Amino acid sequence: MNCKQLFGITLIWVFKFDLFAESQKCTFSIDDPEWKNMWYLNNPNTNKYDMNVLTAWESCANGTGVTVGVVDNGIQDHADLNIDRNMNAGYTNKSKQGNPTRSRQSFWTRPISADTRKRQYQASLKHGTRVAGIVAAKKNGQGIIGIAFGATLVDVRIASTSVFETFNASLLTHQSDVIDVYSCSFANFHTGTKTYPLTANQENAFQEGTTYGRQGRGSVYVFATGNSGGKRTNLFRDSCAYDRLVTNRYVVSVAGIQHNLRKLPNGEACSAMMIAAFTTKPGVKKNRGAKVITTTDIGNKTTLHFNQNSAAAPMVSGAVALALSANPFLTYRDIMHLLVNTASGDLLKNKNKKKFITNAAGFKVSSYFGFGLLDIGALVERSKSWELVPDRQSCHSTEIVDNPMGDGYKYLVLKVSGCNVTYVEHVEVSLIVNHQYAGQIQWSLISPYKTKSTILPGRILDQTTTMKLTVLTVQMWGENSEGYWKLEPKPAFRESLGKGTVKSARLLIHGYSIKKNSTLPPARQVPENWAGWSEWSECTVPCGPGNKTRTRTCNDRRNSRYCIGNNFMTVSCDNSECLDPKPHVFGTPNNATSQGAGSRTNECLSSSLLTSRCVEQCSNDRDCSVRQKCCFNGCGHTCEMSREYHTTETVRIPPDEDQTTQTVTTTPEKDQTTQTVRNTTEQDQTTHTVRITTEQGKHFITLLPFI
């Protein structure tokens, strides 16, 4: 044991002694004037809900010693905020603060005064100033009181709260040795059509922050999940599942809920949702008796007009700051486990119960509310005696490649075996799908224990045909990874799935290994039998080498069952002998000389006159004159049924070749046509008669005997 390890152990024991000494309650009074309006923190009325912050404060946790970075448009100086300006970082627009006029003017523009530019700049700080107040407004007898009122704030400034792909990811590691929590009330711009994978810079920043931040314990990232949800009938309805910036394994994804425990009308849902916190919907006015969120505002004022998920995320950031002040040795993964284990079950008391599932480990979880409502008191109390989780381990499932999908298609089976993750935290599903309606397909992941998680809901306006995305679910939290997992596609907005191909599908499972007597035993999955194979499909090409496939379905009468093996088979096929599209007709020679030399045109009969479904259509077939085969060798294939003649190139006629004349007569009847093609030479006379019968627009061909 080296000195550094000994020093760390000593600190832990000293800290535990201090916790024991601090087990007595702290007593204090709150005289901040807006406290009475902060129902979401303290709501003593009967059958009303709050997030139980008083219990945490009474245990002497107030955020002292913790630093929270507010990653936003900026924070204005405020008497109720403790901002460390020495650690400011990020986007600045000096022209907003200084230059009184534009450098260039035109007839249509007027100079902007310094006062106007200053007002515009100050107005841009509203959002960040309001977020900061919820996290850590001081307990000073003024305005409001923040959840972690003893914490220090850092202004980490971005250009806009709708970041698109231009977000400077390096801000997520700014002063990561000092900043403990990054509160992020921003997201990509959600329109119901675009997918946002993690950029390389963003993923690198998250990895660096969670690996090296807070002296190796990992920075805690708290993200709002977006305000572009709504009813299923909303054309622009979106899901946070398609935005990897706010739903990845490095972050805590937050949902906003209203005072009556209802979801926000435009709140988004996704399988990565971890925790819910109070907020309000847009347009709520206190003078109408509604519940509002009170926080700091620009101009050294307070406001009642902060809402949606932007207000919910800083609630969680403040709560995490309290937990870290109670136990600074917690890692970022410990914080996630604590949120999962201490979430309130209040959300299960009303009709929201239908939105929750119970997984095999006993956790109740929802795509709308995560594991439940934030309980700050329980979070802090549990933090004090929390045993740190083991190091994270990861493992892959088998990979599925080039699997066809279509109507009657049920699911893919991915096997996980020999994996050390016996306690699952995060499951990442990587998909590459080629399909005409790839963006409108709903995908669900089913664990070996039958826990079903909708990982992609499908979006009605998403016209993606090649979908390449990694999506996250936390809904298998606590389960064992061993066994057969299923990926199930369904048409979200169409009656049938339609044909497509799963180019690649694979799971990456993160968690850790625990003792056998504490882990969930592997799921009992009983293999089932396959149904019979379907008929072989047609060869992919009418002539030459190609492929054909057939499929089968699993007789899984129970969801936990599976079939061993592939549900499809592909073999090669070779139609090496293409049909000779006779009869053919030689045209009359043109420009004949006295010796009989000249040229003639070789015409192919219409493909509708042929018995083959697929014939060859050529524009330049030299074999027509040499082998007397019309449109056969050297040409492309077509299955189009045209009533027109196909004409090949003009060829030279040898002087000694017989002259040929052509007569074509057509006799139409009510529902059939008999076409006689007569080829006449000096040596013989031959007539080919073809009968074409038409029924309901389809042509049936009969070659009559030679006359």
Order of alpha helices (4+ residues) and beta strands (2+ residues): alpha-alpha-beta-beta-alpha-alpha-alpha-beta-beta-alpha-beta-beta-beta-beta-beta-alpha-alpha-beta-beta-alpha-beta-beta-beta-beta-beta-beta-beta-beta-beta-beta-beta-beta-beta-beta-alpha-beta-beta-beta-beta-beta-beta
